[in-house]
């Protein structure tokens, strides 16, 4: 099992991109009571359900 370690900049970029998707109508991937896209995206990130990958050189 691989443990993902993201820098704070990568984390911000992933959550920001996901919140933009949610704001434009993308389906939510987890059960949540939150209504703000940024908060939903942060919960999805913490639950490790986002389909994003980071490629580093």
C-alpha positions in Angstrom: 0.0 0.0 0.0 1.4 3.4 -1.0 1.0 6.3 1.4 0.5 9.6 -0.4 2.4 12.6 0.9 1.4 15.8 -0.8 3.0 19.2 -0.2 0.7 22.0 1.0 0.8 23.5 -2.5 -0.3 20.2 -4.1 -3.0 19.8 -1.5 -4.3 23.3 -2.1 -4.3 22.7 -5.9 -6.1 19.4 -5.6 -8.8 20.8 -3.3 -9.2 23.9 -5.4 -9.6 22.0 -8.6 -12.1 19.6 -7.0 -14.1 22.5 -5.5 -14.3 24.1 -9.0 -15.7 20.8 -10.4 -18.3 20.7 -7.6 -19.3 24.3 -8.2 -20.0 23.4 -11.8 -22.2 20.5 -10.9 -20.0 17.4 -10.5 -21.4 14.7 -8.3 -20.3 14.5 -4.7 -18.2 11.4 -4.0 -19.0 11.1 -0.2 -21.9 11.5 2.2 -21.7 15.0 3.8 -23.8 17.7 5.4 -21.6 20.5 3.9 -23.0 22.8 1.3 -19.9 24.8 0.3 -17.9 23.2 -2.5 -14.5 24.0 -0.9 -15.6 22.2 2.4 -16.9 19.2 0.4 -13.7 19.0 -1.5 -11.7 19.1 1.7 -13.7 16.3 3.1 -13.3 14.2 0.0 -9.6 14.8 0.1 -9.4 13.7 3.7 -11.5 10.6 2.8 -8.9 9.8 0.1 -11.6 9.3 -2.6 -10.4 11.9 -5.2 -9.3 10.6 -8.6 -6.3 13.0 -8.8 -2.7 12.0 -9.2 0.4 14.1 -8.8 3.3 13.5 -11.2 6.7 14.7 -10.0 9.9 14.6 -11.9 
